[in-house]
Amino acid sequence: MNDQGMIQQMVLGFLRHALTAGGGALMAKGLISQSQSETLVAAALVLVTVAWSAWDKHKAAELNKVKNEIIKGQQQEIHEKTQEIKALS
């Protein structure tokens, strides 16, 4: 597992415990039932996981865009240097 995956697991674990504690507090006050608490915790974790995945994909696309711009610039520079060498020959 890479660093990003470990961070995600830690954050989701912390969030799960925080949501469970929040659900427990709401149950203790009689505002929701145990099954409602479990459903809310599960739904929140799904939403966070989907949002995290979308953010990761967005960041990866941005990095690829920058990488491709750098490569394009390097290719242009190589082409120009090659033309200069040919002109000198």
Secondary structure, 3 states (H helix, E strand, C coil): CCHHHHHHHHHHHHHHHHHHHHHHHHHHCCCCCHHHHHHHHHHHHHHHHHHHHHHHHHHHHHHHHHHHHHHHHHHHHHHHHHHHHHHHC
